[in-house]
Amino acid sequence: MKRALLRKDSTFAETDYGFRSFGELMRNLGERGVVQLDESERQGDPVVSFPAEGKGEAKAFELLRSVVAEREHGDGAPLSGLKDRMRKADPSFSEKTFGYSGFLQFVKAANVKGIVDLSFDDESGSYRVALKS
C-alpha cells in the first residue's frame, strides 16, 4: 500500500504525520475506524479495506443534527458558531478525525448524506444549516 501512495505522492512520509513507521500509521487509522485491517496469510501484512459504514462519522453527524435542531429558528441555523456548539457538547469533536479538511466540508458531506440541508444565504453572505424536511 505504501508503494501505491508513493506513486501518487512521491513526497509522502508517515513521519510527517507523527508516526515512526507505516504500520504504526495504519494501526492508528484502523483503531480510529478510518480503515479496516484484516489478517492475511502473510504475517504483518494485513488486508486493508474501508469500513462498510463509512469513516465512522455517524455519531458526529448525529451531534451536528442535534446542535442544528436546538439552534434552528425556521430558516435554519447559521453555519458560523455550529462547530463551537458541537465542541461544547463533545470536546473531542474534530472533523479532521474523519478526514475532512474543514468544518464546511464536513457539513457538506452531511448535506449529501441527507442529514441536514445546507444553503447559501445571499442576503447575509453566509451558509445556513437546517434539518432535512
Number of C-alpha atoms within 10 A of each C-alpha: 10 12 9 9 12 12 10 10 10 10 9 13 16 15 11 9 9 10 14 12 11 14 15 13 15 20 15 14 15 18 11 14 19 20 20 19 19 11 11 11 8 8 7 9 13 16 13 15 12 13 14 9 9 12 16 16 18 13 10 18 19 14 18 23 19 15 17 23 17 9 16 16 11 9 10 19 21 21 19 13 10 18 18 12 16 20 13 11 14 12 10 10 17 18 18 11 16 17 13 14 12 11 15 16 13 21 23 17 16 21 19 12 11 13 20 24 18 24 16 13 11 8 6 9 8 12 16 19 26 23 20 11 7
